[in-house]
Amino acid sequence: MIFWPAMGTPASKDGSQPSALVTFLPFVLMIVVVWFLLIRPQRKRQKEHQSMVAQLTKGDRVVTNSGMLGTIVGFNDRDNTVTLRVGDDARSETKIEFLKSSIAGKIDTSGTK
């Protein structure tokens, strides 16, 4: 049976303390796991979103993070905004301005309406 010293660190068979590498190995492994499971996929999604926003053009149908659907009618690069036309009513055209970063994605318009 192995008895632990009062300080809580296990002693090796010859009575010496474990090396610093062995002590910090669990922390290093946890950081690696967090990196591959959380940080790396989030960065990949962020780059894909930035690429999609950079490729937007007038006439694209998009959906915002709030769920609003619209067609892009203009850009303001100075304010980093995009103007969307919402609604299909020919009598009154409603335009709303959004930040480019609030565009969640493009809507495929190749299908039937």
Number of C-alpha atoms within 10 A of each C-alpha: 3 7 8 10 9 7 6 8 11 15 14 9 8 6 8 9 12 12 8 8 9 9 12 10 11 11 11 11 11 10 12 12 12 11 13 11 11 10 12 12 12 13 11 10 11 12 12 12 16 12 11 14 17 10 8 18 14 13 13 16 20 21 18 18 12 9 10 12 18 23 22 21 17 16 19 13 9 6 10 11 17 23 19 26 18 16 13 11 8 7 6 8 10 13 16 12 15 17 14 20 14 14 22 17 15 17 14 10 10 6 6 5 4
